[in-house]
């Protein structure tokens, strides 16, 4: 058994990690090229990492969720100022 808590949603149990197309789509990118360009500039908003023996980039699902919540709070704050 791993030490990571399982994340659940209406589709069942998921890994605490997210990668591939799902990762860059969750961060709002339509292509890997756009995701990678933002990564190179350091403007992704979440920490991404590589895993030995695996292809691609990964992030913790909980970090993506926290980023979404922070983004929503920022959006609401900006709307209130207008």
N, C-alpha and C positions, 0 to 999 in steps of 0.2 A: 504494500500500500504506500502511496506517495504522501508527502507531507503537505501538499497543497490542498486547500479546500476546493471542493467541486462547485462550479457555478451551474445553476440550473435555470432553464427557461421553459417556455411552452413546448419546445421541441425535445426536451430531455436533458440529460447530463452532458456537460461540456468540459473540456480541458480548461485549466486556468490560463493556458496559453492561447494566443491567437496569432495566426501567420498567413502568409500568402495573400491572395486577392481579398479575403475577408478583412485582413488587417488594413490594407490601404483603402478599401472601401469605407470601413468604419471611421477612418481618419479624414474622409471626404475627398479622396483622390480617385479619379476615373481610370488612371493608368499607373503602372508600376513606375514608369519614367517620371511622372509628376511626383510620386511618393519619394523616389530616390533623390530627385533634385531638392526637395524640401529637407530630406535627411542630410544631404551634403551641406545645406545652408544652416542646419541646426534648428529648423523651425517646425518640427513635427508636433511638438506639444506633449509627447510622451517618450519615455525611454524605450528604444528598440535595441535588440541584440541578436547575435547569431548563436547557433548551437552547433557544437562540433558534431560532424557526421550528418548534419541536416542541411538542406538547401534553404536559402531565403532568410528573411528577417522575422523576428518574433517580438511580441510584447505581452505583458500580463493583461488578461481580460479586465481585471479590476482597475488597472491603470487607465485603460480606455474608457471604462464607465465613469471614473472620477473626472477624466478630461471632459467627457460629454456633460457632466453635471456642472463643472466649472464654466464651460462654454455657454451653457444655458443661463447660468447666473449672470455672466458678463453681458449676454444679449439682453436680458431683462433690465439690467442696470442702465444700459445704453438707451433702451426704449423709454425708460422712465425719465431720462434727462431731456428727451425731445419734447 
